[in-house]
Amino acid sequence: MSEVLVASQAPGTDTPVPGASGARQFWRRLRVQRAALVAAVVVALLVLVALAAPLLTALEGQDPTTYHPSLIDSARGGVPIGSFGGIGADHWLGVEPQTGRDLFARLVYGARVSLGVALAATVVQVAIGVVVGVASALGSRWVDQLLSRTTDIIVAMPLMIMSLALLAIVPSSFPRPVLVTLVIGLIAWGNIAKIVRAQTLTLKGLDYVSAARLSGWNTWRIARRELLPGLAAPVITYAALLVPMNISVEAALSFLGVGVKPPTPSWGQMLTSADVWYQAAPQYLLLPAGALFVTVLALTVLGDGVRTALDPRAASRLRVGTVRKSESGTGKEETA
């Protein structure tokens, strides 16, 4: 019931013809947004680098944890020997001050941690938010009140303060990337639950949902077959904007010393120890900071492009300024 056939007009006529599928229509709207396409390419390259980190470091012949004390000048406080932080054929981006660990290896392995934590936390947030939002909208009055008030409490909680408190009391033996993922995911699902609840309440009143209810379908089947497809667009849109936010949160927690712990590399954890080396070894600060900036910017631009492409009103906005024939049949052209 929830499948909708998209129709478009044939050129020069007013007759509707079968249109593209939802996926093709989404791609057509996204394709005209060049900034979003560039951002998608950047994100794809970052994900590829993160996945291929073992291969890339093997090509370089280095790893992210091995110390190279011979490559640092202990008389100068541990500054890398050589120009530009020790950049050379063996160390493509130089080495880390005081330890001599390879910066390229730590940067690409840090991408795995930062992107992995952000994506996994987003999945947790979306899963909890969708379940709570749909249950609140379809449940009884007291269920709706209970879940809505719980969601309000979650939204009101300061994310950074709660994360700092939880991460500080958990034993250090617990895997930190997993812990950071769970903490972010379990604290920051409130907004998406509110979005899903509001959208579900809107979809409940549509004719095809009422027809499914009258046909004897139970609540679970209606939610699975009729409501979840209609929730896909707002959920995907918000999830695309959550990923860069979660990357920033993970970096901030690692920077404050309660996130990912050494020797596991993370961009935020690298920035923690780089703040005192911005003069002696500026690349140690600029590389992870630049990677964070490019990643968050690309994901934000891509998320905004996905939001526009999934917006049913986007087609009318994208046609503004195009030329179409007037309906009077005079043959004169006018601007839409």
N, C-alpha and C positions, 0 to 999 in steps of 0.2 A: 504493500500500500504506500509505503513511504518513497518509492521510486518515482522520480519526476522526470518527464521527458522535456528536454530543453529544445525550444524551437527558435529559429532565427528567420529573418526575411531574406528572400532571394534578391540579388542585386537588381535594382530598378523596378521591383514589384512590391506589393504589399502582402504577398502570399507567404504564410509561414511554411518553412521546410524543416525537416528533422535536423536538429542541431547536434553539436558535439556532445560527448559524454561529459560528466562532471569533471573528470580528471583532465580531459582535453581543454575544457573551458578554463579550468584553473591554470593550466600551463600557458594558455593564450594570454590570460591577464597578467601572469607573472613575467612572461617574455618581453612585454613592452616596458617593463621597469628595469632599465639597464643597471641601475645601482644595485638592485636586489640580485640580479644575475651575477654581477661581479662579486658581491658578498657571498653568494652560494659557491662560486669557484674558490674563493679564499677559504671558506669553511671546509669544503671538500679536501683542499690541499692540507689544511691543518689536521683533519681527521686521518688522512693518508699518512702524514708524517708521524702522528701518534701511533698508528697501527704498525708502521714499518720501523719503529724506533730500534728494535734489535738488529734489523738488517742494516740500517743506516750507520749505527755505531760499529757494527762489524766491518763495514766498508772503511770506516775511519780507523779501525783497529783500536778503539778505546771502549771504556765502559764508564758508567756514572759514579762508581764508588771507589775506584782505585786511586790511591794517593800517589802524587809524583813530587816528593820533597825536593828533588834535584832541579825542578823547574821554577822554584820560588827563591827569592832572595831573603833569607832569614835576617840578614843584617839590616834590611829596610822594613822589617815587620811583616814579611811574608808576601811582598809584592811580586807578581809574576816576572820572570826574567824574559827580556826581549821586548820588542816593540808591539804595541797594541795588545798587551796582555798575554804575550806568548803565542800569537797566531802563527801557524806554520802548517807544513804538510801533515804533521802528525796530530796537530790540534787545530781544527778548522776555525774555531772561534776563540782560541786561547784557553787558559786554565784559570781555575778558581784561586783567588788569593788565600794564603795560609795553608791550603791543603794541596793545591796543584791538581785537583780533579778536573777532568775535561768538561769544559762549558757546553760544548755542542751536545755531548751525551746527556748531560744533566738537563739541558733545555728540551730535547726531544722526549726524554723520559718524563720530564715534568709536564709536558703536554698530555701524556697519557693519564697522569693523575688528575690534572686540572679538568680536562674535558670529560674523563670518565666519572669523576665525582659529580660534576655538574649535570651530565646526562642521566646518571643513575638517580640523583636526588630529584630531578624533574619527573622521572617515571614514578617515583614514590609519591610525590606531591599530586600528580595527575590521578594516579590510582585511588588514593584516599579521597581526593576532592570529588571525583566522579561518583564514587560509591556513596559518600555522605550527602552530596548534593541531590542525587537521584532519590536516595532513600528519604531525604527530608521532604522532597516535593511530592512523592507518591505515598508516603506514610500517613498515619492518622495525625490528628491535630496535636496530640501530646508528643508524638515522635518528632513532628516538625518543630515544635517548640524546643524540645530537648536538644536536637541536633543544631538548630539555628543558634541557640544560646551558646552551645559548645563552640560553634564556628566563630561566633563573635569574640569569645575569650581567646581563641587561637589567633585571630586577626589582631587583637589588641596587644598580644605579647610582643615585646621588642626582640626581634630575631637575634641580633648580635649578642645581647645580654644573656638571653636564655641559652644560646649556643655556647658562650663562654662558660657559663655555670655548669652545663652538662658535660662539656668536654674536660673541664678541670677535675671533676670528681670520678670520672671513669678510669679504671686502671690502665696504665700505659701498655700493658700486655695486649689489650684489645687492638686489632688492626685499625690504625688511624684513618686510612681512606674510607673503610667501611663505616667507621663511627661517624666521620664527618658527613658522609652520605645520608645516614639514618637521621642524624640530628637535624640537618637542613630539611630533609623530606618530611619528618614528623612534626616540625614546628611551622612550616610555611605553606600548608595546604589550604588555609582558610579562604583566601581570595578566590581560588578556582572552585571551591565548593559553593561559594555564593553565586558565582557566574553560572555554574551548572544548575543550581536550584532555580534561579530565575528563568533560565532558558527552558528547563523542564516544565515549569509551571505554564509557560507560554505554549509549549508544544502539546500539553495535556488538553488544551481547549480546541485543538484543530480537529477537522471533520474526520480525517483518516484514523486518528487515535480513538475518537468516539466510536467509529464504526468497528474498530478492532475490539473495543470493550463490549459493544453490543453483540458481537459475534461469539462471545464467551471466552475470549483469551484471558488468561490470568495476568496479574500485574507483572510478573517476571518476563513473560513472553512479550508483553507490550513494550516493556522497557528495552528488551534486547532487540526486537525486530523493528520497532517504530521510533523509539525515543533516542537510542544511542546513535543511529545514523544522523539524526538531526543535530546531535550535540557535537559531532565530529569537527565542524568548522570552528566554533568558538573555543573548543578545547585545544585543537592544534594551534590556533592563533595565540592563545595565552601561553601554551607550552613553549612555543618558539621564542617568546619574550622572557620566559623563566630561565632558559639556559644561560644567557649572558649574566643575568642577575646572580645565579648560583655560582658561576665562575668567580664573580667579584667577591661573593661571600666566602668561598673557599680560600681565595687568595688573602682576604682580610684576616680570617681565622688563623691561617698559617703564618701570616706576618706578625700576628699578636702572640704567636708561640704556642697556641693550643690546637692547631690543626695538624697537618702532616708533619711527622717528626723525621729528622735526619736519621740515617742517610738516604731515606726515600726522597727523591727530588720532587719538588713542586715549585711552580712559579712564585707563589706567595712565600713559600719557605726560603727560596733563593733571595727574595727581596729582604727578608728579615736580616740576613747577615751581610747584605750588600750596602746598607745605608751608610756605613762608615768608610766605604771604598770608592765613593763616587768621584773623588779627585785622583787617587792613586791608580785605580783600575775602573774607569767609568763604564767599560763594556759589561762588567759584572752586574751593574745596576740597570743599564739601558737595555740589555738583551731580554731579560724576563719582563721588564716593564713594557717594552715595545711589543713583546708577544702577547701580553695581557691586553694591551690597548687595541691591537689589530684584531684579536679574537673577539673581544666584547663588541667592538664597533661593527665587525662583519656580521656577527650573530644578531645584533640589534637591527641593522639595516635589513637583513634577511627576514627577521621576524616581522618587521613592519611591512615588507613586501608580501609575505604570506598573508598577513591580515588584510591587506588591500585586495589581493587576488581572491580570497575567500569571501569577501564582503559582497553580498548580492547587489548592493548599490554601486559597486565599482564600475560595472559596465557603462552605466549612464554617465559617470564622471569621466571615464576614459574617452567617451565619444564627444565631449565638449570641445568645440572648435573644429570638428570635422564638417564636411560639406555633404548635404543630402538634398534630394529633389523636393520641391515644395509639393504639398498635397493638392494644390489647386490645379495641377496638370499644365501650367503655363510653360513649363520647361525651364523656368528661372531657378537658379540655385540659391540656397540660403544657408547661413551658418547655424549649426545646431547649438 
